[in-house]
Amino acid sequence: MQKELHPDTYRTVIFRDINANVSWLGKSCAKTRDTDTFEDGNEYPLIKLEISSASHPFFTGKMQFVDTAGRIDKFNKKFGKSRFAKKIEDEPATEEVEATKEEA
């Protein structure tokens, strides 16, 4: 095992979800300056998490549905006169293409 390559401090740490204020013990090599006391009375290094299964909308059942129609309108308002919009408008509709094929 190469000494410079692998971490030498695989230890028990406290993971804390700061949004849900939930803590649990786990193992990690991540470096941290913070420490805290866990429920068992021992002091461990503390790793703060922005999101975990305790606060993620998918796992909590508090999914927020996005108004996709509003997003499309916002996109069209912002880029409606761009060169990308013209390409779509310039293309003939499928009915017009089929009618042209039948006439030929």
C-alpha positions as CSV (number, residue, x, y, z in Angstrom):
1,M,0.0,0.0,0.0
2,Q,1.4,3.4,-1.0
3,K,1.6,5.7,2.0
4,E,1.1,9.0,0.1
5,L,-1.9,7.7,-1.8
6,H,-4.3,6.3,0.8
7,P,-5.7,8.3,3.7
8,D,-4.6,7.2,7.1
9,T,-7.5,8.5,9.2
10,Y,-10.6,6.4,8.6
11,R,-12.6,7.2,11.6
12,T,-16.1,7.4,13.1
13,V,-17.7,10.8,12.5
14,I,-21.0,12.5,13.0
15,F,-23.0,13.4,9.9
16,R,-25.5,16.1,10.5
17,D,-28.1,17.3,8.0
18,I,-28.4,21.0,8.8
19,N,-31.8,21.4,7.1
20,A,-33.5,18.6,9.0
21,N,-31.3,18.8,12.1
22,V,-30.8,15.0,12.0
23,S,-27.5,13.4,13.1
24,W,-26.1,9.9,12.7
25,L,-22.7,8.1,13.1
26,G,-20.8,6.9,10.2
27,K,-17.2,6.3,9.0
28,S,-15.3,8.8,6.8
29,C,-11.8,10.0,5.8
30,A,-13.0,13.5,5.1
31,K,-11.1,16.2,6.9
32,T,-13.1,18.5,9.2
33,R,-12.3,21.1,11.9
34,D,-15.6,20.8,13.8
35,T,-16.4,18.4,16.6
36,D,-19.5,17.6,18.5
37,T,-20.8,15.3,21.2
38,F,-23.1,12.5,20.0
39,E,-26.0,10.9,22.0
40,D,-23.7,8.3,23.4
41,G,-21.7,11.1,25.2
42,N,-18.5,10.7,23.1
43,E,-17.0,13.5,21.0
44,Y,-16.5,12.9,17.3
45,P,-15.6,15.0,14.2
46,L,-18.6,16.7,12.7
47,I,-19.4,16.7,8.9
48,K,-22.3,19.0,8.0
49,L,-24.5,18.1,5.0
50,E,-26.8,20.4,3.1
51,I,-29.2,17.6,2.1
52,S,-29.7,13.9,3.0
53,S,-32.5,11.4,2.8
54,A,-34.0,13.2,5.9
55,S,-34.5,16.5,4.0
56,H,-34.6,15.5,0.3
57,P,-38.1,16.0,-1.2
58,F,-38.0,12.7,-3.0
59,F,-37.6,10.7,0.3
60,T,-39.8,13.0,2.5
61,G,-42.7,12.9,0.0
62,K,-42.9,16.7,-0.2
63,M,-42.2,16.8,-3.9
64,Q,-42.7,20.2,-5.6
65,F,-44.2,20.0,-9.1
66,V,-42.7,22.4,-11.5
67,D,-44.9,24.5,-13.8
68,T,-43.5,23.4,-17.1
69,A,-45.9,25.5,-19.1
70,G,-44.6,28.6,-17.3
71,R,-41.1,27.6,-18.0
72,I,-41.8,27.2,-21.7
73,D,-43.5,30.6,-21.9
74,K,-40.6,32.2,-20.1
75,F,-38.2,30.6,-22.6
76,N,-40.2,31.7,-25.6
77,K,-40.4,35.2,-24.2
78,K,-36.7,35.3,-23.7
79,F,-35.5,33.6,-26.9
80,G,-38.6,33.9,-29.1
81,K,-36.9,36.1,-31.6
82,S,-33.6,34.3,-31.7
83,R,-32.3,32.4,-34.7
84,F,-33.3,29.1,-33.1
85,A,-36.9,30.0,-33.0
86,K,-36.8,31.0,-36.7
87,K,-35.6,27.6,-37.7
88,I,-38.7,26.0,-36.1
89,E,-41.0,28.5,-37.7
90,D,-39.4,28.2,-41.2
91,E,-39.9,24.4,-41.3
92,P,-43.1,23.5,-43.0
93,A,-45.7,21.6,-41.0
94,T,-45.9,17.8,-41.6
95,E,-49.4,18.2,-43.2
96,E,-47.9,20.7,-45.8
97,V,-45.1,18.3,-46.6
98,E,-47.5,15.4,-47.2
99,A,-49.7,17.6,-49.4
100,T,-46.7,18.6,-51.5
101,K,-45.7,15.0,-51.9
102,E,-49.2,14.0,-53.0
103,E,-49.3,16.8,-55.6
104,A,-46.0,15.7,-57.2
